[in-house]
Amino acid sequence: MKSPDHGTESGAGAFMTWGWQFALTLGLLAWSGHWMDERYETRVLFTLVGIFVGLFGGFYNLFRIVSQLPKPEKKEKKNESL
């Protein structure tokens, strides 16, 4: 569900979407690396490269999404003297 004020998803659905994006990025690149390892007979070289690139891509995407969220306004504390 889109929130009209800042255009991002709200609630648990947003976190699930971010988690799925991270997992799919990592999984797809790890699977691609595994496929390349089988094709070129290189043991685990491309699998590890795929995992690390997937981790970097997933964290970068997550950081990009989180940095676009609106920041909460700071409330100034008033000095209350008794």
PyMOL commands that set and color helices and strands:
alter all, ss='L'
color gray80, all
select helices_A, chain A and resi 12-40+45-67
alter helices_A, ss='H'
color red, helices_A
deselect
rebuild
show_as cartoon
